Protein backbone atom coordinates (compact mmCIF):
# COMPACT_ATOMS: atom_id res chain seq x y z
CA UNK A 1 0.00 0.00 0.00
CA UNK A 2 1.38 3.40 -0.98
CA UNK A 3 1.88 5.99 1.71
CA UNK A 4 0.34 9.32 0.78
CA UNK A 5 1.96 12.37 2.27
CA UNK A 6 -0.81 14.63 3.54
CA UNK A 7 1.09 17.82 2.75
CA UNK A 8 2.07 16.91 -0.81
CA UNK A 9 -0.25 19.51 -2.37
CA UNK A 10 1.09 22.24 -0.10
CA UNK A 11 4.62 21.53 -1.27
CA UNK A 12 3.82 21.71 -4.99
CA UNK A 13 4.38 24.88 -6.99
CA UNK A 14 1.38 27.14 -7.48
CA UNK A 15 1.76 26.85 -11.26
CA UNK A 16 1.67 23.04 -11.08
CA UNK A 17 -1.58 22.99 -9.10
CA UNK A 18 -3.48 25.95 -10.58
CA UNK A 19 -3.63 26.56 -14.32
CA UNK A 20 -4.25 30.28 -13.73
CA UNK A 21 -0.99 30.73 -11.80
CA UNK A 22 2.46 31.30 -13.25
CA UNK A 23 4.00 31.49 -9.76
CA UNK A 24 6.71 28.96 -8.92
CA UNK A 25 6.21 29.53 -5.19
CA UNK A 26 5.05 26.46 -3.25
CA UNK A 27 1.36 26.56 -2.32
CA UNK A 28 2.29 26.55 1.38
CA UNK A 29 4.46 29.68 0.97
CA UNK A 30 1.81 31.49 -1.07
CA UNK A 31 -0.77 30.86 1.66
CA UNK A 32 1.74 31.95 4.34
CA UNK A 33 2.37 35.20 2.45
CA UNK A 34 -1.38 35.77 2.13
CA UNK A 35 -1.91 35.39 5.87
CA UNK A 36 1.09 37.58 6.70
CA UNK A 37 -0.29 40.40 4.54
CA UNK A 38 -3.81 39.96 5.93
CA UNK A 39 -2.81 40.17 9.60
CA UNK A 40 -0.16 42.87 9.53
CA UNK A 41 2.81 40.47 9.49
CA UNK A 42 1.94 38.84 12.82
CA UNK A 43 3.90 35.59 12.74
CA UNK A 44 2.01 34.01 15.65
CA UNK A 45 -1.38 34.57 14.00
CA UNK A 46 -0.05 33.33 10.67
CA UNK A 47 1.32 30.16 12.28
CA UNK A 48 -2.06 29.48 13.93
CA UNK A 49 -3.83 29.99 10.59
CA UNK A 50 -1.38 27.68 8.82
CA UNK A 51 -2.06 24.90 11.34
CA UNK A 52 -5.71 25.06 10.24
CA UNK A 53 -4.63 24.84 6.58
CA UNK A 54 -2.43 21.82 7.36
CA UNK A 55 -5.48 20.01 8.73
CA UNK A 56 -7.57 20.59 5.58
CA UNK A 57 -8.03 18.18 2.70
CA UNK A 58 -6.43 18.92 -0.67
CA UNK A 59 -9.84 19.92 -2.06
CA UNK A 60 -10.39 22.35 0.81
CA UNK A 61 -6.92 23.85 0.33
CA UNK A 62 -7.56 24.26 -3.41
CA UNK A 63 -10.90 25.96 -2.69
CA UNK A 64 -9.22 28.30 -0.18
CA UNK A 65 -6.53 29.27 -2.68
CA UNK A 66 -9.07 29.78 -5.48
CA UNK A 67 -11.13 32.07 -3.23
CA UNK A 68 -8.31 34.00 -1.58
CA UNK A 69 -5.26 34.03 -3.88
CA UNK A 70 -6.62 33.92 -7.40
CA UNK A 71 -6.21 37.34 -8.96
C-alpha positions as a Markdown table, in Angstrom:
| # | Residue | x | y | z |
|---|---|---|---|---|
| 1 | Unk | 0.0 | 0.0 | 0.0 |
| 2 | Unk | 1.4 | 3.4 | -1.0 |
| 3 | Unk | 1.9 | 6.0 | 1.7 |
| 4 | Unk | 0.3 | 9.3 | 0.8 |
| 5 | Unk | 2.0 | 12.4 | 2.3 |
| 6 | Unk | -0.8 | 14.6 | 3.5 |
| 7 | Unk | 1.1 | 17.8 | 2.7 |
| 8 | Unk | 2.1 | 16.9 | -0.8 |
| 9 | Unk | -0.2 | 19.5 | -2.4 |
| 10 | Unk | 1.1 | 22.2 | -0.1 |
| 11 | Unk | 4.6 | 21.5 | -1.3 |
| 12 | Unk | 3.8 | 21.7 | -5.0 |
| 13 | Unk | 4.4 | 24.9 | -7.0 |
| 14 | Unk | 1.4 | 27.1 | -7.5 |
| 15 | Unk | 1.8 | 26.9 | -11.3 |
| 16 | Unk | 1.7 | 23.0 | -11.1 |
| 17 | Unk | -1.6 | 23.0 | -9.1 |
| 18 | Unk | -3.5 | 25.9 | -10.6 |
| 19 | Unk | -3.6 | 26.6 | -14.3 |
| 20 | Unk | -4.2 | 30.3 | -13.7 |
| 21 | Unk | -1.0 | 30.7 | -11.8 |
| 22 | Unk | 2.5 | 31.3 | -13.2 |
| 23 | Unk | 4.0 | 31.5 | -9.8 |
| 24 | Unk | 6.7 | 29.0 | -8.9 |
| 25 | Unk | 6.2 | 29.5 | -5.2 |
| 26 | Unk | 5.1 | 26.5 | -3.3 |
| 27 | Unk | 1.4 | 26.6 | -2.3 |
| 28 | Unk | 2.3 | 26.5 | 1.4 |
| 29 | Unk | 4.5 | 29.7 | 1.0 |
| 30 | Unk | 1.8 | 31.5 | -1.1 |
| 31 | Unk | -0.8 | 30.9 | 1.7 |
| 32 | Unk | 1.7 | 31.9 | 4.3 |
| 33 | Unk | 2.4 | 35.2 | 2.4 |
| 34 | Unk | -1.4 | 35.8 | 2.1 |
| 35 | Unk | -1.9 | 35.4 | 5.9 |
| 36 | Unk | 1.1 | 37.6 | 6.7 |
| 37 | Unk | -0.3 | 40.4 | 4.5 |
| 38 | Unk | -3.8 | 40.0 | 5.9 |
| 39 | Unk | -2.8 | 40.2 | 9.6 |
| 40 | Unk | -0.2 | 42.9 | 9.5 |
| 41 | Unk | 2.8 | 40.5 | 9.5 |
| 42 | Unk | 1.9 | 38.8 | 12.8 |
| 43 | Unk | 3.9 | 35.6 | 12.7 |
| 44 | Unk | 2.0 | 34.0 | 15.6 |
| 45 | Unk | -1.4 | 34.6 | 14.0 |
| 46 | Unk | 0.0 | 33.3 | 10.7 |
| 47 | Unk | 1.3 | 30.2 | 12.3 |
| 48 | Unk | -2.1 | 29.5 | 13.9 |
| 49 | Unk | -3.8 | 30.0 | 10.6 |
| 50 | Unk | -1.4 | 27.7 | 8.8 |
| 51 | Unk | -2.1 | 24.9 | 11.3 |
| 52 | Unk | -5.7 | 25.1 | 10.2 |
| 53 | Unk | -4.6 | 24.8 | 6.6 |
| 54 | Unk | -2.4 | 21.8 | 7.4 |
| 55 | Unk | -5.5 | 20.0 | 8.7 |
| 56 | Unk | -7.6 | 20.6 | 5.6 |
| 57 | Unk | -8.0 | 18.2 | 2.7 |
| 58 | Unk | -6.4 | 18.9 | -0.7 |
| 59 | Unk | -9.8 | 19.9 | -2.1 |
| 60 | Unk | -10.4 | 22.4 | 0.8 |
| 61 | Unk | -6.9 | 23.9 | 0.3 |
| 62 | Unk | -7.6 | 24.3 | -3.4 |
| 63 | Unk | -10.9 | 26.0 | -2.7 |
| 64 | Unk | -9.2 | 28.3 | -0.2 |
| 65 | Unk | -6.5 | 29.3 | -2.7 |
| 66 | Unk | -9.1 | 29.8 | -5.5 |
| 67 | Unk | -11.1 | 32.1 | -3.2 |
| 68 | Unk | -8.3 | 34.0 | -1.6 |
| 69 | Unk | -5.3 | 34.0 | -3.9 |
| 70 | Unk | -6.6 | 33.9 | -7.4 |
| 71 | Unk | -6.2 | 37.3 | -9.0 |
